[in-house]
């Protein structure tokens, strides 16, 4: 009996997971995430390993016109803790995490916005 109650409680407490379908704006204090009726995220495939994070998005344009939007990828804060050495692939570059963007398999140059 307890097993059935536990199973029912787990099933009822399960919440759906939604894709991260925000667009971004660059505000004075940094990124401002908002929604747009013009664009919908069809899917988001996220792969995380100790060496690499890969995300594959599919967006749908809900209008009959081209839509320009910023897709933001906030990076982790890197703190100067002498007891922890973060793994930084290229410490001499502004792109020290080795961030890459491709659109339909073609390399794209991301715009970097850094905050101290």
N, CA, C and O atoms as a GROMACS GRO file, in nm:
protein
  464
    1UNK      N    1   0.082  -0.120   0.000
    1UNK     CA    2   0.000   0.000   0.000
    1UNK      C    3   0.086   0.126   0.000
    1UNK      O    4   0.059   0.220  -0.074
    2UNK      N    5   0.191   0.128   0.084
    2UNK     CA    6   0.280   0.243   0.092
    2UNK      C    7   0.344   0.272  -0.044
    2UNK      O    8   0.361   0.388  -0.082
    3UNK      N    9   0.378   0.166  -0.118
    3UNK     CA   10   0.440   0.182  -0.251
    3UNK      C   11   0.345   0.257  -0.345
    3UNK      O   12   0.390   0.343  -0.420
    4UNK      N   13   0.216   0.225  -0.342
    4UNK     CA   14   0.119   0.292  -0.429
    4UNK      C   15   0.101   0.438  -0.391
    4UNK      O   16   0.089   0.525  -0.478
    5UNK      N   17   0.099   0.466  -0.262
    5UNK     CA   18   0.086   0.604  -0.215
    5UNK      C   19   0.209   0.684  -0.256
    5UNK      O   20   0.197   0.798  -0.302
    6UNK      N   21   0.328   0.626  -0.239
    6UNK     CA   22   0.452   0.692  -0.276
    6UNK      C   23   0.456   0.718  -0.427
    6UNK      O   24   0.495   0.827  -0.470
    7UNK      N   25   0.417   0.619  -0.505
    7UNK     CA   26   0.416   0.635  -0.651
    7UNK      C   27   0.319   0.746  -0.692
    7UNK      O   28   0.352   0.828  -0.777
    8UNK      N   29   0.202   0.749  -0.633
    8UNK     CA   30   0.103   0.853  -0.664
    8UNK      C   31   0.154   0.990  -0.623
    8UNK      O   32   0.136   1.088  -0.696
    9UNK      N   33   0.218   1.000  -0.507
    9UNK     CA   34   0.271   1.128  -0.461
    9UNK      C   35   0.380   1.178  -0.555
    9UNK      O   36   0.384   1.297  -0.587
   10UNK      N   37   0.469   1.089  -0.599
   10UNK     CA   38   0.574   1.129  -0.691
   10UNK      C   39   0.517   1.172  -0.826
   10UNK      O   40   0.563   1.270  -0.884
   11UNK      N   41   0.418   1.100  -0.875
   11UNK     CA   42   0.357   1.135  -1.004
   11UNK      C   43   0.287   1.271  -0.996
   11UNK      O   44   0.295   1.350  -1.090
   12UNK      N   45   0.219   1.298  -0.887
   12UNK     CA   46   0.149   1.425  -0.872
   12UNK      C   47   0.244   1.542  -0.848
   12UNK      O   48   0.210   1.656  -0.881
   13UNK      N   49   0.361   1.514  -0.792
   13UNK     CA   50   0.455   1.623  -0.765
   13UNK      C   51   0.546   1.652  -0.883
   13UNK      O   52   0.621   1.750  -0.881
   14UNK      N   53   0.543   1.570  -0.985
   14UNK     CA   54   0.628   1.592  -1.102
   14UNK      C   55   0.583   1.720  -1.173
   14UNK      O   56   0.464   1.743  -1.192
   15UNK      N   57   0.680   1.800  -1.212
   15UNK     CA   58   0.649   1.924  -1.283
   15UNK      C   59   0.709   1.918  -1.421
   15UNK      O   60   0.818   1.863  -1.439
   16UNK      N   61   0.643   1.975  -1.520
   16UNK     CA   62   0.699   1.974  -1.654
   16UNK      C   63   0.821   2.064  -1.664
   16UNK      O   64   0.833   2.161  -1.589
   17UNK      N   65   0.910   2.031  -1.755
   17UNK     CA   66   1.029   2.112  -1.779
   17UNK      C   67   1.010   2.183  -1.911
   17UNK      O   68   0.980   2.120  -2.013
   18UNK      N   69   1.027   2.315  -1.910
   18UNK     CA   70   1.009   2.395  -2.030
   18UNK      C   71   1.143   2.441  -2.083
   18UNK      O   72   1.237   2.462  -2.007
   19UNK      N   73   1.151   2.458  -2.213
   19UNK     CA   74   1.275   2.507  -2.276
   19UNK      C   75   1.300   2.651  -2.235
   19UNK      O   76   1.207   2.724  -2.200
   20UNK      N   77   1.424   2.691  -2.240
   20UNK     CA   78   1.467   2.826  -2.202
   20UNK      C   79   1.447   2.917  -2.323
   20UNK      O   80   1.544   2.948  -2.393
   21UNK      N   81   1.324   2.961  -2.348
   21UNK     CA   82   1.293   3.032  -2.472
   21UNK      C   83   1.287   3.184  -2.456
   21UNK      O   84   1.201   3.250  -2.513
   22UNK      N   85   1.378   3.237  -2.379
   22UNK     CA   86   1.386   3.382  -2.362
   22UNK      C   87   1.474   3.444  -2.470
   22UNK      O   88   1.565   3.379  -2.522
   23UNK      N   89   1.446   3.569  -2.502
   23UNK     CA   90   1.539   3.648  -2.581
   23UNK      C   91   1.603   3.748  -2.486
   23UNK      O   92   1.552   3.770  -2.376
   24UNK      N   93   1.711   3.808  -2.527
   24UNK     CA   94   1.785   3.895  -2.435
   24UNK      C   95   1.800   4.033  -2.492
   24UNK      O   96   1.798   4.054  -2.613
   25UNK      N   97   1.815   4.127  -2.401
   25UNK     CA   98   1.851   4.265  -2.434
   25UNK      C   99   1.969   4.302  -2.345
   25UNK      O  100   1.980   4.253  -2.232
   26UNK      N  101   2.056   4.386  -2.396
   26UNK     CA  102   2.168   4.434  -2.314
   26UNK      C  103   2.126   4.563  -2.247
   26UNK      O  104   2.113   4.667  -2.312
   27UNK      N  105   2.106   4.557  -2.116
   27UNK     CA  106   2.070   4.674  -2.039
   27UNK      C  107   2.190   4.729  -1.965
   27UNK      O  108   2.300   4.673  -1.974
   28UNK      N  109   2.170   4.837  -1.893
   28UNK     CA  110   2.278   4.901  -1.819
   28UNK      C  111   2.341   4.805  -1.719
   28UNK      O  112   2.463   4.804  -1.702
   29UNK      N  113   2.260   4.725  -1.652
   29UNK     CA  114   2.311   4.632  -1.551
   29UNK      C  115   2.346   4.496  -1.605
   29UNK      O  116   2.384   4.408  -1.527
   30UNK      N  117   2.336   4.474  -1.734
   30UNK     CA  118   2.366   4.343  -1.792
   30UNK      C  119   2.249   4.291  -1.873
   30UNK      O  120   2.173   4.369  -1.932
   31UNK      N  121   2.235   4.160  -1.876
   31UNK     CA  122   2.131   4.097  -1.957
   31UNK      C  123   1.993   4.115  -1.896
   31UNK      O  124   1.975   4.103  -1.775
   32UNK      N  125   1.896   4.142  -1.982
   32UNK     CA  126   1.756   4.146  -1.945
   32UNK      C  127   1.686   4.040  -2.031
   32UNK      O  128   1.682   4.052  -2.153
   33UNK      N  129   1.632   3.938  -1.967
   33UNK     CA  130   1.564   3.831  -2.040
   33UNK      C  131   1.416   3.862  -2.050
   33UNK      O  132   1.354   3.906  -1.954
   34UNK      N  133   1.360   3.839  -2.169
   34UNK     CA  134   1.218   3.866  -2.191
   34UNK      C  135   1.163   3.766  -2.292
   34UNK      O  136   1.238   3.688  -2.350
   35UNK      N  137   1.035   3.769  -2.311
   35UNK     CA  138   0.968   3.680  -2.406
   35UNK      C  139   0.927   3.759  -2.530
   35UNK      O  140   0.907   3.880  -2.524
   36UNK      N  141   0.915   3.688  -2.641
   36UNK     CA  142   0.871   3.750  -2.764
   36UNK      C  143   0.770   3.657  -2.831
   36UNK      O  144   0.794   3.537  -2.844
   37UNK      N  145   0.658   3.714  -2.874
   37UNK     CA  146   0.560   3.634  -2.947
   37UNK      C  147   0.608   3.602  -3.088
   37UNK      O  148   0.554   3.512  -3.153
   38UNK      N  149   0.709   3.675  -3.135
   38UNK     CA  150   0.758   3.655  -3.271
   38UNK      C  151   0.841   3.528  -3.286
   38UNK      O  152   0.849   3.472  -3.395
   39UNK      N  153   0.902   3.482  -3.177
   39UNK     CA  154   0.993   3.367  -3.183
   39UNK      C  155   0.950   3.263  -3.080
   39UNK      O  156   0.915   3.298  -2.967
   40UNK      N  157   0.952   3.137  -3.119
   40UNK     CA  158   0.924   3.028  -3.026
   40UNK      C  159   1.036   2.926  -3.036
   40UNK      O  160   1.085   2.896  -3.145
   41UNK      N  161   1.076   2.874  -2.922
   41UNK     CA  162   1.177   2.769  -2.923
   41UNK      C  163   1.107   2.635  -2.941
   41UNK      O  164   1.025   2.595  -2.859
   42UNK      N  165   1.140   2.567  -3.048
   42UNK     CA  166   1.082   2.436  -3.076
   42UNK      C  167   1.148   2.327  -2.992
   42UNK      O  168   1.080   2.237  -2.943
   43UNK      N  169   1.280   2.336  -2.976
   43UNK     CA  170   1.350   2.235  -2.896
   43UNK      C  171   1.482   2.291  -2.844
   43UNK      O  172   1.538   2.386  -2.898
   44UNK      N  173   1.528   2.229  -2.736
   44UNK     CA  174   1.657   2.261  -2.677
   44UNK      C  175   1.719   2.130  -2.631
   44UNK      O  176   1.667   2.065  -2.540
   45UNK      N  177   1.828   2.090  -2.693
   45UNK     CA  178   1.900   1.969  -2.655
   45UNK      C  179   2.027   2.012  -2.585
   45UNK      O  180   2.113   2.077  -2.644
   46UNK      N  181   2.039   1.975  -2.458
   46UNK     CA  182   2.151   2.017  -2.374
   46UNK      C  183   2.235   1.895  -2.337
   46UNK      O  184   2.182   1.795  -2.288
   47UNK      N  185   2.366   1.905  -2.360
   47UNK     CA  186   2.460   1.799  -2.323
   47UNK      C  187   2.566   1.861  -2.233
   47UNK      O  188   2.628   1.961  -2.269
   48UNK      N  189   2.585   1.803  -2.115
   48UNK     CA  190   2.684   1.855  -2.020
   48UNK      C  191   2.778   1.743  -1.980
   48UNK      O  192   2.735   1.635  -1.938
   49UNK      N  193   2.907   1.769  -1.993
   49UNK     CA  194   3.010   1.677  -1.945
   49UNK      C  195   3.114   1.759  -1.872
   49UNK      O  196   3.110   1.882  -1.878
   50UNK      N  197   3.208   1.695  -1.803
   50UNK     CA  198   3.313   1.773  -1.735
   50UNK      C  199   3.399   1.856  -1.831
   50UNK      O  200   3.457   1.957  -1.790
   51UNK      N  201   3.407   1.815  -1.957
   51UNK     CA  202   3.492   1.885  -2.053
   51UNK      C  203   3.418   1.985  -2.140
   51UNK      O  204   3.480   2.079  -2.190
   52UNK      N  205   3.287   1.967  -2.158
   52UNK     CA  206   3.219   2.044  -2.262
   52UNK      C  207   3.070   2.057  -2.232
   52UNK      O  208   3.008   1.967  -2.175
   53UNK      N  209   3.014   2.171  -2.271
   53UNK     CA  210   2.869   2.192  -2.268
   53UNK      C  211   2.825   2.222  -2.410
   53UNK      O  212   2.879   2.313  -2.474
   54UNK      N  213   2.729   2.148  -2.461
   54UNK     CA  214   2.678   2.169  -2.596
   54UNK      C  215   2.527   2.188  -2.589
   54UNK      O  216   2.457   2.112  -2.522
   55UNK      N  217   2.478   2.291  -2.658
   55UNK     CA  218   2.335   2.317  -2.663
   55UNK      C  219   2.295   2.331  -2.809
   55UNK      O  220   2.360   2.403  -2.885
   56UNK      N  221   2.189   2.263  -2.848
   56UNK     CA  222   2.137   2.272  -2.983
   56UNK      C  223   1.993   2.323  -2.974
   56UNK      O  224   1.906   2.256  -2.919
   57UNK      N  225   1.969   2.443  -3.030
   57UNK     CA  226   1.837   2.503  -3.027
   57UNK      C  227   1.773   2.497  -3.166
   57UNK      O  228   1.842   2.504  -3.267
   58UNK      N  229   1.641   2.483  -3.168
   58UNK     CA  230   1.563   2.502  -3.290
   58UNK      C  231   1.456   2.606  -3.258
   58UNK      O  232   1.372   2.586  -3.170
   59UNK      N  233   1.461   2.718  -3.332
   59UNK     CA  234   1.365   2.827  -3.313
   59UNK      C  235   1.267   2.832  -3.429
   59UNK      O  236   1.300   2.793  -3.541
   60UNK      N  237   1.147   2.880  -3.403
   60UNK     CA  238   1.047   2.901  -3.508
   60UNK      C  239   1.009   3.048  -3.510
   60UNK      O  240   0.981   3.107  -3.405
   61UNK      N  241   1.010   3.107  -3.628
   61UNK     CA  242   0.966   3.244  -3.648
   61UNK      C  243   0.814   3.241  -3.668
   61UNK      O  244   0.765   3.181  -3.764
   62UNK      N  245   0.741   3.305  -3.578
   62UNK     CA  246   0.595   3.305  -3.584
   62UNK      C  247   0.539   3.417  -3.671
   62UNK      O  248   0.418   3.436  -3.677
   63UNK      N  249   0.627   3.492  -3.738
   63UNK     CA  250   0.582   3.603  -3.822
   63UNK      C  251   0.619   3.574  -3.967
   63UNK      O  252   0.683   3.474  -3.998
   64UNK      N  253   0.578   3.664  -4.055
   64UNK     CA  254   0.615   3.650  -4.197
   64UNK      C  255   0.733   3.740  -4.232
   64UNK      O  256   0.763   3.760  -4.350
   65UNK      N  257   0.802   3.795  -4.129
   65UNK     CA  258   0.918   3.882  -4.150
   65UNK      C  259   1.039   3.825  -4.076
   65UNK      O  260   1.025   3.744  -3.985
   66UNK      N  261   1.158   3.868  -4.118
   66UNK     CA  262   1.279   3.832  -4.043
   66UNK      C  263   1.273   3.896  -3.905
   66UNK      O  264   1.223   4.008  -3.889
   67UNK      N  265   1.324   3.825  -3.806
   67UNK     CA  266   1.326   3.875  -3.669
   67UNK      C  267   1.471   3.875  -3.620
   67UNK      O  268   1.538   3.772  -3.624
   68UNK      N  269   1.518   3.990  -3.573
   68UNK     CA  270   1.650   4.000  -3.511
   68UNK      C  271   1.632   3.988  -3.361
   68UNK      O  272   1.550   4.058  -3.301
   69UNK      N  273   1.710   3.900  -3.300
   69UNK     CA  274   1.701   3.882  -3.155
   69UNK      C  275   1.838   3.843  -3.102
   69UNK      O  276   1.920   3.785  -3.174
   70UNK      N  277   1.862   3.874  -2.976
   70UNK     CA  278   1.985   3.835  -2.909
   70UNK      C  279   1.958   3.706  -2.833
   70UNK      O  280   1.862   3.697  -2.756
   71UNK      N  281   2.042   3.606  -2.856
   71UNK     CA  282   2.037   3.482  -2.779
   71UNK      C  283   2.155   3.489  -2.683
   71UNK      O  284   2.270   3.497  -2.727
   72UNK      N  285   2.128   3.485  -2.554
   72UNK     CA  286   2.232   3.506  -2.454
   72UNK      C  287   2.277   3.374  -2.392
   72UNK      O  288   2.197   3.283  -2.371
   73UNK      N  289   2.405   3.368  -2.363
   73UNK     CA  290   2.464   3.252  -2.296
   73UNK      C  291   2.545   3.303  -2.178
   73UNK      O  292   2.666   3.323  -2.191
   74UNK      N  293   2.481   3.326  -2.064
   74UNK     CA  294   2.557   3.374  -1.947
   74UNK      C  295   2.663   3.272  -1.908
   74UNK      O  296   2.637   3.151  -1.902
   75UNK      N  297   2.781   3.320  -1.881
   75UNK     CA  298   2.893   3.235  -1.841
   75UNK      C  299   2.908   3.238  -1.690
   75UNK      O  300   2.859   3.331  -1.624
   76UNK      N  301   2.974   3.139  -1.634
   76UNK     CA  302   2.989   3.135  -1.488
   76UNK      C  303   3.083   3.245  -1.439
   76UNK      O  304   3.175   3.287  -1.510
   77UNK      N  305   3.058   3.291  -1.318
   77UNK     CA  306   3.149   3.386  -1.254
   77UNK      C  307   3.278   3.312  -1.222
   77UNK      O  308   3.276   3.200  -1.171
   78UNK      N  309   3.390   3.376  -1.251
   78UNK     CA  310   3.520   3.321  -1.216
   78UNK      C  311   3.575   3.408  -1.103
   78UNK      O  312   3.600   3.527  -1.123
   79UNK      N  313   3.592   3.350  -0.987
   79UNK     CA  314   3.639   3.426  -0.871
   79UNK      C  315   3.786   3.396  -0.845
   79UNK      O  316   3.837   3.291  -0.885
   80UNK      N  317   3.852   3.486  -0.780
   80UNK     CA  318   3.995   3.474  -0.754
   80UNK      C  319   4.027   3.401  -0.625
   80UNK      O  320   4.107   3.450  -0.545
   81UNK      N  321   3.967   3.287  -0.601
   81UNK     CA  322   3.993   3.209  -0.481
   81UNK      C  323   4.125   3.134  -0.496
   81UNK      O  324   4.137   3.050  -0.585
   82UNK      N  325   4.225   3.163  -0.411
   82UNK     CA  326   4.355   3.096  -0.425
   82UNK      C  327   4.349   2.947  -0.394
   82UNK      O  328   4.441   2.873  -0.429
   83UNK      N  329   4.241   2.900  -0.329
   83UNK     CA  330   4.228   2.758  -0.298
   83UNK      C  331   4.161   2.679  -0.409
   83UNK      O  332   4.156   2.556  -0.404
   84UNK      N  333   4.109   2.748  -0.509
   84UNK     CA  334   4.044   2.682  -0.622
   84UNK      C  335   4.102   2.736  -0.751
   84UNK      O  336   4.112   2.857  -0.770
   85UNK      N  337   4.141   2.647  -0.837
   85UNK     CA  338   4.192   2.686  -0.967
   85UNK      C  339   4.092   2.638  -1.073
   85UNK      O  340   4.087   2.519  -1.103
   86UNK      N  341   4.014   2.730  -1.130
   86UNK     CA  342   3.917   2.688  -1.232
   86UNK      C  343   3.990   2.642  -1.358
   86UNK      O  344   4.098   2.692  -1.390
   87UNK      N  345   3.930   2.546  -1.428
   87UNK     CA  346   3.986   2.498  -1.554
   87UNK      C  347   3.952   2.598  -1.663
   87UNK      O  348   3.837   2.607  -1.707
   88UNK      N  349   4.051   2.674  -1.706
   88UNK     CA  350   4.031   2.775  -1.809
   88UNK      C  351   4.114   2.735  -1.930
   88UNK      O  352   4.237   2.734  -1.924
   89UNK      N  353   4.048   2.700  -2.042
   89UNK     CA  354   4.122   2.653  -2.159
   89UNK      C  355   4.221   2.754  -2.217
   89UNK      O  356   4.330   2.715  -2.259
   90UNK      N  357   4.186   2.883  -2.219
   90UNK     CA  358   4.273   2.984  -2.279
   90UNK      C  359   4.269   3.110  -2.194
   90UNK      O  360   4.190   3.201  -2.220
   91UNK      N  361   4.354   3.116  -2.092
   91UNK     CA  362   4.353   3.226  -1.998
   91UNK      C  363   4.399   3.359  -2.055
   91UNK      O  364   4.380   3.462  -1.991
   92UNK      N  365   4.460   3.360  -2.174
   92UNK     CA  366   4.512   3.484  -2.234
   92UNK      C  367   4.412   3.551  -2.328
   92UNK      O  368   4.440   3.658  -2.381
   93UNK      N  369   4.296   3.491  -2.350
   93UNK     CA  370   4.200   3.542  -2.446
   93UNK      C  371   4.075   3.594  -2.374
   93UNK      O  372   4.042   3.548  -2.265
   94UNK      N  373   4.006   3.691  -2.436
   94UNK     CA  374   3.876   3.733  -2.384
   94UNK      C  375   3.777   3.617  -2.388
   94UNK      O  376   3.686   3.609  -2.306
   95UNK      N  377   3.795   3.527  -2.484
   95UNK     CA  378   3.712   3.407  -2.496
   95UNK      C  379   3.782   3.292  -2.423
   95UNK      O  380   3.808   3.187  -2.481
   96UNK      N  381   3.810   3.313  -2.294
   96UNK     CA  382   3.891   3.218  -2.218
   96UNK      C  383   3.823   3.084  -2.193
   96UNK      O  384   3.889   2.988  -2.156
   97UNK      N  385   3.691   3.076  -2.213
   97UNK     CA  386   3.621   2.949  -2.197
   97UNK      C  387   3.608   2.872  -2.328
   97UNK      O  388   3.553   2.763  -2.331
   98UNK      N  389   3.660   2.929  -2.437
   98UNK     CA  390   3.654   2.860  -2.567
   98UNK      C  391   3.513   2.850  -2.623
   98UNK      O  392   3.478   2.750  -2.686
   99UNK      N  393   3.432   2.954  -2.601
   99UNK     CA  394   3.293   2.956  -2.646
   99UNK      C  395   3.286   2.963  -2.799
   99UNK      O  396   3.353   3.046  -2.860
  100UNK      N  397   3.206   2.876  -2.860
  100UNK     CA  398   3.189   2.873  -3.006
  100UNK      C  399   3.041   2.873  -3.040
  100UNK      O  400   2.959   2.820  -2.965
  101UNK      N  401   3.008   2.932  -3.155
  101UNK     CA  402   2.870   2.936  -3.202
  101UNK      C  403   2.867   2.889  -3.347
  101UNK      O  404   2.949   2.932  -3.428
  102UNK      N  405   2.773   2.801  -3.379
  102UNK     CA  406   2.746   2.765  -3.518
  102UNK      C  407   2.597   2.780  -3.544
  102UNK      O  408   2.514   2.752  -3.457
  103UNK      N  409   2.564   2.825  -3.664
  103UNK     CA  410   2.426   2.840  -3.705
  103UNK      C  411   2.409   2.758  -3.832
  103UNK      O  412   2.471   2.787  -3.934
  104UNK      N  413   2.326   2.656  -3.824
  104UNK     CA  414   2.308   2.562  -3.936
  104UNK      C  415   2.442   2.506  -3.982
  104UNK      O  416   2.465   2.491  -4.102
  105UNK      N  417   2.531   2.476  -3.887
  105UNK     CA  418   2.660   2.417  -3.917
  105UNK      C  419   2.768   2.514  -3.960
  105UNK      O  420   2.881   2.472  -3.986
  106UNK      N  421   2.737   2.644  -3.968
  106UNK     CA  422   2.833   2.745  -4.012
  106UNK      C  423   2.879   2.825  -3.890
  106UNK      O  424   2.796   2.872  -3.812
  107UNK      N  425   3.011   2.841  -3.874
  107UNK     CA  426   3.064   2.916  -3.761
  107UNK      C  427   3.014   3.060  -3.763
  107UNK      O  428   3.011   3.123  -3.868
  108UNK      N  429   2.975   3.111  -3.647
  108UNK     CA  430   2.931   3.250  -3.633
  108UNK      C  431   3.014   3.314  -3.522
  108UNK      O  432   3.050   3.248  -3.425
  109UNK      N  433   3.045   3.441  -3.537
  109UNK     CA  434   3.126   3.513  -3.439
  109UNK      C  435   3.034   3.573  -3.333
  109UNK      O  436   2.959   3.666  -3.363
  110UNK      N  437   3.038   3.522  -3.209
  110UNK     CA  438   2.953   3.579  -3.106
  110UNK      C  439   3.005   3.715  -3.060
  110UNK      O  440   3.125   3.741  -3.064
  111UNK      N  441   2.914   3.801  -3.016
  111UNK     CA  442   2.951   3.931  -2.961
  111UNK      C  443   2.970   3.913  -2.811
  111UNK      O  444   2.882   3.860  -2.743
  112UNK      N  445   3.082   3.958  -2.760
  112UNK     CA  446   3.116   3.942  -2.619
  112UNK      C  447   3.075   4.064  -2.539
  112UNK      O  448   3.104   4.177  -2.578
  113UNK      N  449   3.007   4.042  -2.428
  113UNK     CA  450   2.971   4.148  -2.334
  113UNK      C  451   3.027   4.107  -2.199
  113UNK      O  452   2.978   4.013  -2.137
  114UNK      N  453   3.130   4.178  -2.153
  114UNK     CA  454   3.195   4.144  -2.027
  114UNK      C  455   3.159   4.246  -1.920
  114UNK      O  456   3.149   4.366  -1.946
  115UNK      N  457   3.139   4.196  -1.799
  115UNK     CA  458   3.114   4.281  -1.683
  115UNK      C  459   3.213   4.242  -1.574
  115UNK      O  460   3.240   4.124  -1.552
  116UNK      N  461   3.268   4.342  -1.508
  116UNK     CA  462   3.365   4.315  -1.401
  116UNK      C  463   3.293   4.282  -1.272
  116UNK      O  464   3.358   4.257  -1.171
   0.00000   0.00000   0.00000
